[in-house]
């Protein structure tokens, strides 16, 4: 892969306020795992390495998924939406995707106006992050 290839891909993307919305989907189950954001650097590193990188708005830094938890995301497929302002990344998820210990960040369901946890944790975040 060369710089022209990367530049061509970047020309299809619309980084609103420097960020692109990214939906992460599990290859095996088809479940949506999380919604996060990439800046251009995160997109390029993800594309080049096949490991998912994000831009953390709270920490204001680039981070590689799994760098502290070992719960990694290997890229299987990347799709750009029709407007170029969102990305779907299909991954091979290793471990849980959510920092709360759940496989997916979407582990709560609204039922009769209340939130109900509908998914068991797959790991203890205290053991992983000390939370």
VMD Tcl script that builds the backbone (N, CA, C; Angstrom):
set m [mol new atoms 393]
animate dup $m
set s [atomselect $m all]
$s set {name element resname resid chain x y z} {
  {N N UNK 1 A 0.845 -1.163 0.000}
  {CA C UNK 1 A 0.000 0.000 0.000}
  {C C UNK 1 A 0.895 1.231 0.000}
  {N N UNK 2 A 0.486 2.204 -0.787}
  {CA C UNK 2 A 1.306 3.406 -0.902}
  {C C UNK 2 A 0.513 4.631 -0.442}
  {N N UNK 3 A 1.202 5.771 -0.417}
  {CA C UNK 3 A 0.559 7.001 0.062}
  {C C UNK 3 A -0.610 7.425 -0.818}
  {N N UNK 4 A -0.520 7.174 -2.126}
  {CA C UNK 4 A -1.620 7.539 -3.028}
  {C C UNK 4 A -2.870 6.739 -2.669}
  {N N UNK 5 A -2.694 5.458 -2.394}
  {CA C UNK 5 A -3.830 4.617 -2.005}
  {C C UNK 5 A -4.502 5.172 -0.742}
  {N N UNK 6 A -3.696 5.527 0.253}
  {CA C UNK 6 A -4.223 6.093 1.500}
  {C C UNK 6 A -4.907 7.432 1.216}
  {N N UNK 7 A -4.263 8.295 0.437}
  {CA C UNK 7 A -4.854 9.596 0.097}
  {C C UNK 7 A -6.179 9.429 -0.635}
  {N N UNK 8 A -6.253 8.451 -1.542}
  {CA C UNK 8 A -7.498 8.191 -2.263}
  {C C UNK 8 A -8.605 7.774 -1.298}
  {N N UNK 9 A -8.287 6.884 -0.363}
  {CA C UNK 9 A -9.281 6.455 0.621}
  {C C UNK 9 A -9.733 7.634 1.483}
  {N N UNK 10 A -8.786 8.434 1.934}
  {CA C UNK 10 A -9.122 9.578 2.777}
  {C C UNK 10 A -10.011 10.578 2.038}
  {N N UNK 11 A -9.866 10.646 0.715}
  {CA C UNK 11 A -10.684 11.596 -0.052}
  {C C UNK 11 A -12.163 11.201 -0.059}
  {N N UNK 12 A -12.476 9.955 0.238}
  {CA C UNK 12 A -13.863 9.494 0.306}
  {C C UNK 12 A -14.508 9.810 1.653}
  {N N UNK 13 A -13.688 10.167 2.635}
  {CA C UNK 13 A -14.171 10.320 4.005}
  {C C UNK 13 A -14.365 11.785 4.386}
  {N N UNK 14 A -15.415 12.045 5.149}
  {CA C UNK 14 A -15.738 13.383 5.616}
  {C C UNK 14 A -15.579 13.397 7.138}
  {N N UNK 15 A -14.416 13.837 7.587}
  {CA C UNK 15 A -14.116 13.900 9.015}
  {C C UNK 15 A -14.721 15.183 9.584}
  {N N UNK 16 A -15.966 15.103 10.052}
  {CA C UNK 16 A -16.653 16.271 10.627}
  {C C UNK 16 A -15.962 16.653 11.932}
  {N N UNK 17 A -15.543 17.895 12.030}
  {CA C UNK 17 A -14.802 18.365 13.213}
  {C C UNK 17 A -13.584 17.483 13.484}
  {N N UNK 18 A -13.021 16.907 12.417}
  {CA C UNK 18 A -11.819 16.089 12.540}
  {C C UNK 18 A -12.058 14.642 12.902}
  {N N UNK 19 A -13.337 14.250 13.071}
  {CA C UNK 19 A -13.650 12.887 13.500}
  {C C UNK 19 A -14.659 12.217 12.580}
  {N N UNK 20 A -14.582 10.907 12.567}
  {CA C UNK 20 A -15.476 10.063 11.787}
  {C C UNK 20 A -16.178 9.124 12.769}
  {N N UNK 21 A -17.505 8.996 12.679}
  {CA C UNK 21 A -18.226 8.026 13.504}
  {C C UNK 21 A -17.910 6.630 12.984}
  {N N UNK 22 A -17.661 5.712 13.909}
  {CA C UNK 22 A -17.283 4.349 13.532}
  {C C UNK 22 A -18.141 3.352 14.303}
  {N N UNK 23 A -18.847 2.508 13.558}
  {CA C UNK 23 A -19.626 1.430 14.147}
  {C C UNK 23 A -18.778 0.165 14.045}
  {N N UNK 24 A -18.649 -0.527 15.166}
  {CA C UNK 24 A -17.884 -1.775 15.196}
  {C C UNK 24 A -18.869 -2.932 15.303}
  {N N UNK 25 A -18.745 -3.887 14.380}
  {CA C UNK 25 A -19.647 -5.041 14.320}
  {C C UNK 25 A -18.841 -6.326 14.417}
  {N N UNK 26 A -19.339 -7.271 15.197}
  {CA C UNK 26 A -18.685 -8.564 15.346}
  {C C UNK 26 A -18.944 -9.441 14.123}
  {N N UNK 27 A -17.887 -9.990 13.561}
  {CA C UNK 27 A -17.999 -10.825 12.351}
  {C C UNK 27 A -18.818 -12.085 12.610}
  {N N UNK 28 A -18.569 -12.743 13.737}
  {CA C UNK 28 A -19.211 -14.038 13.997}
  {C C UNK 28 A -20.700 -13.911 14.284}
  {N N UNK 29 A -21.074 -12.984 15.148}
  {CA C UNK 29 A -22.469 -12.883 15.585}
  {C C UNK 29 A -23.275 -11.840 14.811}
  {N N UNK 30 A -22.580 -10.897 14.178}
  {CA C UNK 30 A -23.268 -9.805 13.498}
  {C C UNK 30 A -23.726 -8.704 14.441}
  {N N UNK 31 A -23.440 -8.849 15.728}
  {CA C UNK 31 A -23.867 -7.863 16.722}
  {C C UNK 31 A -23.060 -6.571 16.605}
  {N N UNK 32 A -23.728 -5.457 16.847}
  {CA C UNK 32 A -23.037 -4.179 16.948}
  {C C UNK 32 A -22.366 -4.155 18.317}
  {N N UNK 33 A -21.065 -3.912 18.325}
  {CA C UNK 33 A -20.308 -3.949 19.569}
  {C C UNK 33 A -20.141 -2.581 20.201}
  {N N UNK 34 A -19.912 -1.576 19.377}
  {CA C UNK 34 A -19.658 -0.251 19.929}
  {C C UNK 34 A -19.735 0.813 18.851}
  {N N UNK 35 A -19.842 2.051 19.295}
  {CA C UNK 35 A -19.749 3.226 18.452}
  {C C UNK 35 A -18.600 4.051 19.008}
  {N N UNK 36 A -17.682 4.431 18.151}
  {CA C UNK 36 A -16.527 5.206 18.593}
  {C C UNK 36 A -16.171 6.204 17.491}
  {N N UNK 37 A -15.000 6.789 17.607}
  {CA C UNK 37 A -14.584 7.819 16.652}
  {C C UNK 37 A -13.150 7.590 16.214}
  {N N UNK 38 A -12.893 7.939 14.964}
  {CA C UNK 38 A -11.535 7.909 14.419}
  {C C UNK 38 A -11.217 9.278 13.854}
  {N N UNK 39 A -9.971 9.696 14.056}
  {CA C UNK 39 A -9.458 10.822 13.291}
  {C C UNK 39 A -8.687 10.223 12.122}
  {N N UNK 40 A -8.056 11.053 11.309}
  {CA C UNK 40 A -7.346 10.528 10.139}
  {C C UNK 40 A -6.237 9.570 10.543}
  {N N UNK 41 A -5.487 9.900 11.587}
  {CA C UNK 41 A -4.392 9.022 12.027}
  {C C UNK 41 A -4.912 7.652 12.448}
  {N N UNK 42 A -6.016 7.626 13.183}
  {CA C UNK 42 A -6.594 6.359 13.626}
  {C C UNK 42 A -7.062 5.531 12.431}
  {N N UNK 43 A -7.678 6.189 11.449}
  {CA C UNK 43 A -8.124 5.476 10.257}
  {C C UNK 43 A -6.939 4.867 9.516}
  {N N UNK 44 A -5.897 5.655 9.310}
  {CA C UNK 44 A -4.724 5.178 8.562}
  {C C UNK 44 A -4.065 4.014 9.285}
  {N N UNK 45 A -3.870 4.127 10.599}
  {CA C UNK 45 A -3.245 3.040 11.360}
  {C C UNK 45 A -4.106 1.780 11.319}
  {N N UNK 46 A -5.419 1.945 11.437}
  {CA C UNK 46 A -6.339 0.804 11.375}
  {C C UNK 46 A -6.233 0.128 10.018}
  {N N UNK 47 A -6.254 0.920 8.962}
  {CA C UNK 47 A -6.191 0.372 7.603}
  {C C UNK 47 A -4.860 -0.338 7.356}
  {N N UNK 48 A -3.780 0.274 7.776}
  {CA C UNK 48 A -2.452 -0.294 7.521}
  {C C UNK 48 A -2.168 -1.540 8.354}
  {N N UNK 49 A -2.559 -1.520 9.632}
  {CA C UNK 49 A -2.183 -2.590 10.557}
  {C C UNK 49 A -3.219 -3.696 10.707}
  {N N UNK 50 A -4.477 -3.401 10.359}
  {CA C UNK 50 A -5.517 -4.409 10.542}
  {C C UNK 50 A -5.941 -4.575 11.988}
  {N N UNK 51 A -5.535 -3.668 12.844}
  {CA C UNK 51 A -5.944 -3.603 14.251}
  {C C UNK 51 A -6.684 -2.283 14.411}
  {N N UNK 52 A -7.718 -2.248 15.243}
  {CA C UNK 52 A -8.551 -1.062 15.322}
  {C C UNK 52 A -7.959 -0.024 16.281}
  {N N UNK 53 A -7.863 1.200 15.771}
  {CA C UNK 53 A -7.434 2.368 16.543}
  {C C UNK 53 A -8.586 3.362 16.581}
  {N N UNK 54 A -8.681 4.108 17.673}
  {CA C UNK 54 A -9.703 5.130 17.825}
  {C C UNK 54 A -9.067 6.422 18.309}
  {N N UNK 55 A -9.855 7.490 18.220}
  {CA C UNK 55 A -9.489 8.741 18.860}
  {C C UNK 55 A -10.359 8.870 20.103}
  {N N UNK 56 A -9.732 8.987 21.256}
  {CA C UNK 56 A -10.463 9.167 22.501}
  {C C UNK 56 A -10.750 10.648 22.694}
  {N N UNK 57 A -12.021 11.005 22.679}
  {CA C UNK 57 A -12.392 12.404 22.898}
  {C C UNK 57 A -12.144 12.808 24.344}
  {N N UNK 58 A -12.337 11.897 25.295}
  {CA C UNK 58 A -12.150 12.243 26.704}
  {C C UNK 58 A -10.675 12.398 27.066}
  {N N UNK 59 A -9.825 11.519 26.529}
  {CA C UNK 59 A -8.391 11.593 26.824}
  {C C UNK 59 A -7.628 12.421 25.796}
  {N N UNK 60 A -8.301 12.730 24.686}
  {CA C UNK 60 A -7.697 13.467 23.581}
  {C C UNK 60 A -6.392 12.815 23.116}
  {N N UNK 61 A -6.508 11.510 22.812}
  {CA C UNK 61 A -5.342 10.784 22.323}
  {C C UNK 61 A -5.772 9.578 21.487}
  {N N UNK 62 A -4.872 9.152 20.632}
  {CA C UNK 62 A -5.069 7.956 19.830}
  {C C UNK 62 A -4.906 6.738 20.732}
  {N N UNK 63 A -5.745 5.726 20.545}
  {CA C UNK 63 A -5.574 4.498 21.324}
  {C C UNK 63 A -5.922 3.279 20.487}
  {N N UNK 64 A -5.202 2.234 20.756}
  {CA C UNK 64 A -5.390 0.965 20.069}
  {C C UNK 64 A -6.309 0.101 20.928}
  {N N UNK 65 A -7.392 -0.383 20.331}
  {CA C UNK 65 A -8.337 -1.213 21.077}
  {C C UNK 65 A -7.612 -2.449 21.605}
  {N N UNK 66 A -7.700 -2.640 22.910}
  {CA C UNK 66 A -7.074 -3.791 23.541}
  {C C UNK 66 A -5.701 -3.520 24.120}
  {N N UNK 67 A -5.193 -2.298 23.994}
  {CA C UNK 67 A -3.844 -2.026 24.484}
  {C C UNK 67 A -3.719 -2.197 25.993}
  {N N UNK 68 A -4.805 -1.953 26.740}
  {CA C UNK 68 A -4.728 -2.171 28.183}
  {C C UNK 68 A -5.493 -3.409 28.625}
  {N N UNK 69 A -6.448 -3.860 27.823}
  {CA C UNK 69 A -7.284 -4.999 28.230}
  {C C UNK 69 A -6.904 -6.318 27.570}
  {N N UNK 70 A -6.176 -6.264 26.468}
  {CA C UNK 70 A -5.884 -7.427 25.625}
  {C C UNK 70 A -7.140 -7.947 24.918}
  {N N UNK 71 A -8.215 -7.174 24.929}
  {CA C UNK 71 A -9.453 -7.531 24.238}
  {C C UNK 71 A -9.437 -6.798 22.897}
  {N N UNK 72 A -8.839 -7.434 21.918}
  {CA C UNK 72 A -8.514 -6.792 20.655}
  {C C UNK 72 A -9.596 -6.946 19.592}
  {N N UNK 73 A -9.469 -6.115 18.567}
  {CA C UNK 73 A -10.354 -6.170 17.414}
  {C C UNK 73 A -9.494 -6.247 16.155}
  {N N UNK 74 A -9.587 -7.378 15.460}
  {CA C UNK 74 A -8.886 -7.583 14.196}
  {C C UNK 74 A -9.830 -7.224 13.060}
  {N N UNK 75 A -9.387 -6.366 12.153}
  {CA C UNK 75 A -10.238 -5.908 11.063}
  {C C UNK 75 A -10.454 -7.016 10.045}
  {N N UNK 76 A -11.723 -7.267 9.758}
  {CA C UNK 76 A -12.103 -8.216 8.713}
  {C C UNK 76 A -12.570 -7.478 7.464}
  {N N UNK 77 A -13.226 -6.329 7.677}
  {CA C UNK 77 A -13.831 -5.596 6.565}
  {C C UNK 77 A -14.078 -4.163 7.014}
  {N N UNK 78 A -13.925 -3.219 6.084}
  {CA C UNK 78 A -14.250 -1.814 6.353}
  {C C UNK 78 A -15.196 -1.332 5.257}
  {N N UNK 79 A -16.265 -0.636 5.680}
  {CA C UNK 79 A -17.232 -0.094 4.726}
  {C C UNK 79 A -17.473 1.376 5.037}
  {N N UNK 80 A -17.507 2.187 3.999}
  {CA C UNK 80 A -17.777 3.613 4.128}
  {C C UNK 80 A -19.234 3.850 3.751}
  {N N UNK 81 A -19.945 4.643 4.548}
  {CA C UNK 81 A -21.356 4.896 4.227}
  {C C UNK 81 A -21.489 5.839 3.032}
  {N N UNK 82 A -22.721 6.019 2.572}
  {CA C UNK 82 A -23.005 6.767 1.345}
  {C C UNK 82 A -22.536 8.216 1.401}
  {N N UNK 83 A -22.537 8.832 2.573}
  {CA C UNK 83 A -22.115 10.226 2.705}
  {C C UNK 83 A -20.637 10.369 3.046}
  {N N UNK 84 A -19.983 9.266 3.346}
  {CA C UNK 84 A -18.568 9.304 3.703}
  {C C UNK 84 A -18.300 9.839 5.096}
  {N N UNK 85 A -19.367 9.953 5.917}
  {CA C UNK 85 A -19.157 10.495 7.258}
  {C C UNK 85 A -19.282 9.453 8.369}
  {N N UNK 86 A -19.371 8.193 7.983}
  {CA C UNK 86 A -19.411 7.103 8.959}
  {C C UNK 86 A -18.740 5.872 8.356}
  {N N UNK 87 A -18.207 5.069 9.251}
  {CA C UNK 87 A -17.476 3.879 8.846}
  {C C UNK 87 A -18.017 2.689 9.615}
  {N N UNK 88 A -18.189 1.571 8.923}
  {CA C UNK 88 A -18.535 0.304 9.560}
  {C C UNK 88 A -17.295 -0.574 9.492}
  {N N UNK 89 A -16.844 -1.040 10.653}
  {CA C UNK 89 A -15.690 -1.925 10.697}
  {C C UNK 89 A -16.157 -3.256 11.264}
  {N N UNK 90 A -16.066 -4.294 10.456}
  {CA C UNK 90 A -16.413 -5.646 10.877}
  {C C UNK 90 A -15.131 -6.263 11.427}
  {N N UNK 91 A -15.221 -6.798 12.652}
  {CA C UNK 91 A -14.024 -7.263 13.345}
  {C C UNK 91 A -14.163 -8.688 13.858}
  {N N UNK 92 A -13.020 -9.281 14.100}
  {CA C UNK 92 A -12.936 -10.510 14.879}
  {C C UNK 92 A -12.623 -10.040 16.295}
  {N N UNK 93 A -13.638 -10.047 17.150}
  {CA C UNK 93 A -13.508 -9.542 18.514}
  {C C UNK 93 A -12.915 -10.614 19.419}
  {N N UNK 94 A -11.871 -10.257 20.115}
  {CA C UNK 94 A -11.254 -11.138 21.115}
  {C C UNK 94 A -11.595 -10.584 22.490}
  {N N UNK 95 A -12.379 -11.315 23.273}
  {CA C UNK 95 A -12.799 -10.831 24.584}
  {C C UNK 95 A -13.971 -9.880 24.451}
  {N N UNK 96 A -14.159 -9.052 25.466}
  {CA C UNK 96 A -15.261 -8.100 25.465}
  {C C UNK 96 A -14.871 -6.789 24.810}
  {N N UNK 97 A -15.838 -6.159 24.167}
  {CA C UNK 97 A -15.581 -4.874 23.509}
  {C C UNK 97 A -15.789 -3.703 24.462}
  {N N UNK 98 A -16.606 -3.881 25.488}
  {CA C UNK 98 A -16.982 -2.778 26.369}
  {C C UNK 98 A -16.119 -2.748 27.628}
  {N N UNK 99 A -15.730 -1.544 28.029}
  {CA C UNK 99 A -14.902 -1.385 29.231}
  {C C UNK 99 A -15.642 -1.769 30.514}
  {N N UNK 100 A -16.973 -1.951 30.418}
  {CA C UNK 100 A -17.761 -2.357 31.593}
  {C C UNK 100 A -17.684 -3.859 31.846}
  {N N UNK 101 A -17.086 -4.599 30.903}
  {CA C UNK 101 A -16.979 -6.051 31.042}
  {C C UNK 101 A -17.931 -6.827 30.150}
  {N N UNK 102 A -18.758 -6.128 29.403}
  {CA C UNK 102 A -19.715 -6.782 28.513}
  {C C UNK 102 A -19.108 -6.990 27.124}
  {N N UNK 103 A -19.659 -7.959 26.406}
  {CA C UNK 103 A -19.185 -8.239 25.047}
  {C C UNK 103 A -19.466 -7.056 24.129}
  {N N UNK 104 A -20.632 -6.428 24.301}
  {CA C UNK 104 A -21.045 -5.278 23.495}
  {C C UNK 104 A -21.321 -4.101 24.418}
  {N N UNK 105 A -21.099 -2.895 23.932}
  {CA C UNK 105 A -21.464 -1.692 24.693}
  {C C UNK 105 A -22.976 -1.524 24.778}
  {N N UNK 106 A -23.711 -2.242 23.950}
  {CA C UNK 106 A -25.171 -2.158 23.922}
  {C C UNK 106 A -25.778 -3.314 24.715}
  {N N UNK 107 A -25.470 -3.370 25.998}
  {CA C UNK 107 A -25.894 -4.464 26.861}
  {C C UNK 107 A -27.143 -4.119 27.675}
  {N N UNK 108 A -27.682 -2.886 27.485}
  {CA C UNK 108 A -28.875 -2.472 28.218}
  {C C UNK 108 A -30.015 -2.228 27.239}
  {N N UNK 109 A -31.190 -2.655 27.640}
  {CA C UNK 109 A -32.375 -2.524 26.795}
  {C C UNK 109 A -33.408 -1.671 27.537}
  {N N UNK 110 A -34.092 -0.808 26.797}
  {CA C UNK 110 A -35.162 -0.012 27.395}
  {C C UNK 110 A -36.438 -0.849 27.371}
  {N N UNK 111 A -36.965 -1.124 28.572}
  {CA C UNK 111 A -38.192 -1.911 28.715}
  {C C UNK 111 A -39.137 -1.133 29.636}
  {N N UNK 112 A -40.279 -0.768 29.087}
  {CA C UNK 112 A -41.277 -0.008 29.854}
  {C C UNK 112 A -40.659 1.213 30.545}
  {N N UNK 113 A -39.829 1.940 29.812}
  {CA C UNK 113 A -39.242 3.170 30.342}
  {C C UNK 113 A -38.092 2.972 31.308}
  {N N UNK 114 A -37.661 1.755 31.490}
  {CA C UNK 114 A -36.554 1.440 32.402}
  {C C UNK 114 A -35.423 0.763 31.634}
  {N N UNK 115 A -34.204 0.919 32.141}
  {CA C UNK 115 A -33.066 0.210 31.561}
  {C C UNK 115 A -32.908 -1.139 32.230}
  {N N UNK 116 A -32.793 -2.168 31.407}
  {CA C UNK 116 A -32.584 -3.515 31.929}
  {C C UNK 116 A -31.331 -4.095 31.293}
  {N N UNK 117 A -30.441 -4.622 32.118}
  {CA C UNK 117 A -29.244 -5.286 31.617}
  {C C UNK 117 A -29.662 -6.613 31.019}
  {N N UNK 118 A -29.339 -6.827 29.750}
  {CA C UNK 118 A -29.791 -8.029 29.043}
  {C C UNK 118 A -28.617 -8.904 28.603}
  {N N UNK 119 A -27.449 -8.615 29.141}
  {CA C UNK 119 A -26.266 -9.370 28.757}
  {C C UNK 119 A -25.342 -9.513 29.962}
  {N N UNK 120 A -24.857 -10.706 30.185}
  {CA C UNK 120 A -23.909 -10.959 31.272}
  {C C UNK 120 A -22.527 -10.420 30.902}
  {N N UNK 121 A -21.746 -10.098 31.907}
  {CA C UNK 121 A -20.373 -9.663 31.671}
  {C C UNK 121 A -19.520 -10.847 31.229}
  {N N UNK 122 A -18.554 -10.563 30.369}
  {CA C UNK 122 A -17.627 -11.606 29.919}
  {C C UNK 122 A -16.275 -11.484 30.603}
  {N N UNK 123 A -16.049 -10.343 31.295}
  {CA C UNK 123 A -14.845 -10.181 32.102}
  {C C UNK 123 A -15.115 -9.175 33.206}
  {N N UNK 124 A -14.266 -9.211 34.229}
  {CA C UNK 124 A -14.384 -8.297 35.356}
  {C C UNK 124 A -13.487 -7.090 35.093}
  {N N UNK 125 A -14.084 -5.897 34.886}
  {CA C UNK 125 A -13.272 -4.736 34.570}
  {C C UNK 125 A -12.275 -4.367 35.671}
  {N N UNK 126 A -12.583 -4.699 36.907}
  {CA C UNK 126 A -11.642 -4.398 37.995}
  {C C UNK 126 A -10.337 -5.178 37.827}
  {N N UNK 127 A -10.460 -6.429 37.364}
  {CA C UNK 127 A -9.264 -7.241 37.119}
  {C C UNK 127 A -8.452 -6.735 35.925}
  {N N UNK 128 A -9.121 -6.071 34.991}
  {CA C UNK 128 A -8.460 -5.610 33.772}
  {C C UNK 128 A -7.965 -4.178 33.897}
  {N N UNK 129 A -8.829 -3.301 34.405}
  {CA C UNK 129 A -8.505 -1.872 34.441}
  {C C UNK 129 A -8.284 -1.331 35.855}
  {N N UNK 130 A -8.606 -2.149 36.866}
  {CA C UNK 130 A -8.506 -1.667 38.233}
  {C C UNK 130 A -9.639 -0.727 38.585}
  {N N UNK 131 A -10.771 -0.809 37.860}
  {CA C UNK 131 A -11.925 0.076 38.106}
  {C C UNK 131 A -12.796 -0.485 39.199}
}
mol reanalyze $m
mol bondsrecalc $m
mol representation Tube
mol addrep $m
